[in-house]
């Protein structure tokens, strides 16, 4: 394929054994998007350095795979977003592989998936995967390959899956049955085989001493020729709505020396470096990293970009590093407009700190900031919205030549967070808030970029959904995957009277009581639900 001729590998693949397992490692989007995913590529590298497996990258626009689809034994998917199922189905259908696990015979590959969406709540997608990896994949993926190698000679797929179920962190959905109460809540979630563990423990790489960096660089990726380096994993701040704060506990940081070595490696291949992490400036040596980059700039001209900065960590040194490395704009997240609401979500970010740090950004050379916020956070009032407008107006007034953009999404309750029980606000009210912000910010010449409230609503259905959604999302795919296809698909299934699915509002909007069995309660995330419950209660005290 022509697009592969531009790839630069920063590692050496293993020489494969003659009987190496043919595997497709899939990304449910295009080549350009997938080749920008550091997590996906770093796991592919692990596979490619294993002599017992012959992995091939597959994307929605892959044209001519090396492996014959009928010869592939394992097929994995990286799932980062709720709507990734559309890309997953597209790939499966392209190679004539049935979408549902129960419809795939022994001749089909074993289909596995992993990623933050499946770790938080795999149940809406449970019918489509033979195996789901809960947690981080660095160690578990190799164990999966080794365990499969031990039973690849078996003819019966279920026998293979029973063996894989012994690996910590591997969830085999077909080994569990779910019953429901008359009020649509879960009555029971129980294993149907002795090999089915009661809880699935989240896998977590205990140490991140060595930084993860781009194993493959290409100009054809969304971030053309960008060498990505993971500077931080997880976030110690624990904002109560944030899945990254809880799925990746504890927060971990690679050694300073590992990051500087990664920078040196990257500069051998390209002049673009990207630093990634939920909160990179919290790295204990981030100032030293900035100083190292500035020193390297004396030897070679190169660009540096960062994923985002905390709004109270915009120091003169950080801004100097970004500006000298050609990044003129940055992203910060303030989430809410008032000090009260930021404390409610555990943001611990004062208006005074925001104003001071935005001033630093402007004074020391940045030309603009993209600011993330959320509307519809529980307890939000009109006063909170007005304070958001007032804050942005102040920022614009004090930094007149500075370009400010507010990017707003609407609150989505996420599994495995303290707000997993919370109610989502009515879509009509959320739209009124968004329209109000658009009008008020336009008067202050502040750009406003909201997400689609309707798509956020769909995300809320999936983020707290259960197995009963499987027929629906399959029908949504068949109906084109658009926003309009959701209501149409629901009506289609209702008319067939084959599959019962609770209402969309039952999933997306409803507040859950603490004693309700939630679809993801079988996952051992590393702490019990009382921790999340106590954290939520703390917000209201």
Secondary structure, DSSP 4 states (H G I P E B T S, - for coil): -GGGGG-EESS-PPPPPTTPEEEEEEESS-HHHHTT-HHHHHHHHHHHT-TTEEEEEE-TT--S-SS-TTT--EEEEE--SGGGHHHHHHHHHHTT--SSGGG--TTSPEEEEESHHHHH--GGGGGG-SEEE-B-HHHHHHHHHHHHHHHTT-S-HHHHHHHHTTSTTEE-GGGEEEEE-TTSSEEEEEESSTTS-SSEEPB--S---SPPB-SEE-TTSSSTT-EEEE--BS-TT--TT-HHHHHTPSPB---HHHHHHHHHHHHTT-SEEEEE-TTGGGSTTHHHHHHHHHHHHTT---EEEES-EETT---HHHHHHHHHTT--EEEEEEESSSHHHHHHTT----HHHHHHHHHHHHHTT--EEEEEEEE--TT--HHHHHHHHHHHHHHHHHSTT-EEEEEEEE----TTSTTTTPPPPPHHHHHHHHHHHHHHHHHTT-EEEEPPHHHHHHHHHHHT--GGGHHHHHHHHHTTSSHHHHHHHHHHHHHHTSS----HHHHHTPPPPTTS--TTTTEE-SS-HHHHHHHHHHHT-
